[in-house]
Amino acid sequence: MTDYKPISCRYHDILESIAVMGETCYLVYDDETGNRKEVRSKIRDVFARSGEEFLKLDDGTEVRLDRLKLINETWVGTAGSTGSNP
């Protein structure tokens, strides 16, 4: 069983829009070991696998959506949250 928590549809829509437009964005996320990462990258894909959602960056890095903290200047929250600064 996974501990994945879906992100808000609002943030999912933002990610898909950035990917479709081919924009470079600023992302802050926690990697699978809990280390905070900050990157500037294009989002190549937003996809689901085994009940979890991910995005794929230019360099091939896959980020699970519930590990995202910031998209450009917007704090990300899980579904039902306010998306306030973690």
C-alpha positions as CSV (number, residue, x, y, z in Angstrom):
1,M,0.0,0.0,0.0
2,T,1.3,3.5,-0.9
3,D,1.3,6.6,1.3
4,Y,0.6,8.8,-1.7
5,K,-1.6,11.8,-1.1
6,P,-3.1,13.3,-4.3
7,I,-2.4,17.0,-4.8
8,S,-5.1,19.5,-5.4
9,C,-6.6,19.6,-8.9
10,R,-5.6,23.3,-9.0
11,Y,-1.9,22.4,-8.8
12,H,-2.3,19.4,-11.2
13,D,-3.8,21.8,-13.8
14,I,-0.8,24.2,-13.3
15,L,1.7,21.4,-13.9
16,E,-0.1,20.2,-17.0
17,S,-0.3,23.8,-18.4
18,I,3.4,24.3,-17.8
19,A,4.2,21.0,-19.5
20,V,2.0,21.7,-22.5
21,M,3.4,25.2,-23.0
22,G,7.0,24.0,-22.7
23,E,7.9,26.6,-20.0
24,T,10.9,26.3,-17.7
25,C,9.7,26.5,-14.2
26,Y,11.2,26.6,-10.7
27,L,10.3,23.6,-8.5
28,V,11.0,22.8,-4.9
29,Y,10.4,19.2,-3.8
30,D,11.5,16.5,-1.4
31,D,13.3,13.6,-3.0
32,E,12.6,10.0,-2.1
33,T,15.1,10.2,0.8
34,G,13.6,13.4,2.2
35,N,16.2,15.8,0.9
36,R,14.9,19.2,-0.3
37,K,15.7,19.9,-3.9
38,E,15.4,23.1,-5.9
39,V,15.5,23.0,-9.7
40,R,14.7,25.0,-12.8
41,S,13.5,22.7,-15.5
42,K,10.9,22.0,-18.2
43,I,8.3,19.4,-17.3
44,R,8.2,16.8,-20.0
45,D,5.3,14.7,-18.7
46,V,2.7,14.4,-15.9
47,F,1.6,10.8,-15.5
48,A,0.2,8.2,-13.2
49,R,1.8,4.8,-12.3
50,S,0.6,2.3,-9.7
51,G,-1.9,4.7,-8.2
52,E,0.6,7.5,-7.8
53,E,1.1,10.7,-9.9
54,F,4.5,11.9,-11.1
55,L,6.1,14.5,-13.3
56,K,9.1,13.9,-15.4
57,L,11.7,16.7,-15.7
58,D,14.1,17.5,-18.6
59,D,16.9,15.4,-17.2
60,G,14.6,12.4,-16.7
61,T,14.1,12.9,-13.0
62,E,10.7,11.7,-11.8
63,V,9.1,13.6,-8.9
64,R,6.1,12.2,-7.1
65,L,3.5,15.0,-7.1
66,D,2.8,14.9,-3.3
67,R,6.5,15.6,-2.7
68,L,6.2,19.0,-4.5
69,K,6.5,22.0,-2.2
70,L,6.6,24.9,-4.6
71,I,5.7,25.5,-8.3
72,N,7.2,28.8,-9.4
73,E,6.0,31.0,-6.6
74,T,3.0,28.9,-5.5
75,W,3.1,26.6,-2.5
76,V,1.6,23.2,-3.3
77,G,-0.9,21.4,-1.0
78,T,-2.4,18.0,-1.1
79,A,-6.1,17.6,-2.1
80,G,-8.2,19.4,0.5
81,S,-5.4,21.5,1.9
82,T,-4.9,25.3,1.6
83,G,-1.5,24.9,0.0
84,S,0.2,27.1,2.7
85,N,3.9,27.2,3.2
86,P,5.0,23.8,4.7
